[in-house]
Amino acid sequence: MRAISVKEVSKLKGNIEIQGSKNTVLPIMAATLLSSGVSVIYNCPDIDDVAVMCQLLACLHVKTNRVGNTLTIDTREAAYEPLPLSLTGKLRSSVLLLGPILARWGKARIGMPGGCAIGLRPVDIHLEGFMKMNVDIRLHRDILDCSTFHLQGCEYHLRFPSVGATENLIMAAVGARGRTILRGAAKEPEIVELCNYLLAMGALIEGVGTDVLIIKGTDVLTSCDYCNVYDRIVAGTYLLMAAAIPSDITLTGIDDIHYMKNIIKVASQIGVSVVKMENCLHVQSFGKVDGGDFETGIYPEFPTDLQPVLVAVLAKAKKDSSVTERVFEKRFGIVRELEKLGADITVKGQRAEIKGNTELYGHTLKAADLRQGAALVVAGLFSRGYTTVTNISYIERGYEDIVRDLQCVGAEIAYV
């Protein structure tokens, strides 16, 4: 098994090109099933989650071809097949295929989704919405059996603004009969991008960017191309990292900071100077972390995906800090690993209290989920000596090449 070895660095300087968004491209890959044709996705990240989604599409006789960061998807010969647990269990976003499959074929047999262990993450909101849309659902062990005579538009209020459920129900509603009204919908940028893609295909959607979406079903959808947006979580990882290390870096490929306003706000609060320039962010800091009290939340609040990185960076602050997790109930798994470095962190329910003015020393750490793994690599950059992060397959699910990125700004980091 590969690992990442990283040495404490005194300064970061250089450019990092931000990859395309993981959380945007996966639902759009699923949405290509709603039409019969050829779609081209530009700026598609070369990550493991995309590779698994391609394997799942291949099960449905969909042809995919990647050349660099351009992914071509051909659904003209798509045909229904059950999706095996051996694949769906590798990827949380595998559940997003459920809506398009039901819309196209009226039946779906799919293994339960997998992904990172950051909380319960049930799919009950997805299934409740589908049942409102005339879908019969049976769960046998880890296999979902779904069938419908036809998807019927409905009015459904999500009791929690689940991003995945919102995306799944939008795609199903596009292929349903009549009108669907989704209330309490999530408003994340990834949902806005999915809606814009579906609109380009010919879908009829009102209220994009709000928590009330009105979707009129249609059976006339045309395949189209999509240029994927930058990954705001990857960009946020490097932006927060800069607070803990003297930095003069440029994050390129960021043409619009609208989706990052909440992240930039927190980065500025902890000591990072951020200047928006044409197609990039110029990031500077003195490497002195300003502590404080922070909390995650649903968009547009600070994203839960960056909570592990924030906790790691605050371990270097000169004063006490805290982070309250408002989205997932089990997302402080990073604390045990940071304690190996010397961090003094106490978890009380959904709140992590981080003692300031502590020295961190390199150690061997184990990644247990995607964002926690990236945060451990970041922590290694400001821990004395060498830090080794194992189990890096989690990191590779969402970061094209974190080693390459950090080498571009002067870090002593390598795969081992």
Beta strands, then each sheet from edge to edge (+ up, - down):
strand 1: 4-7
strand 2: 12-17
strand 3: 38-42
strand 4: 63-67
strand 5: 70-74
strand 6: 107-111
strand 7: 136-140
strand 8: 143-147
strand 9: 155-157
strand 10: 179-183
strand 11: 204-206
strand 12: 212-216
strand 13: 226-227
strand 14: 246-252
strand 15: 273-277
strand 16: 280-286
strand 17: 293-295
strand 18: 321-324
strand 19: 345-348
strand 20: 351-354
strand 21: 364-366
strand 22: 386-390
strand 23: 413-415
sheet 1: 21+ 22+ 1- 23+
sheet 2: 2+ 14+ 16- 15+
sheet 3: 4+ 5- 3+ 13+
sheet 4: 6+ 8- 7+
sheet 5: 9+ 10+ 12- 11+
sheet 6: 17+ 18+ 20- 19+
end
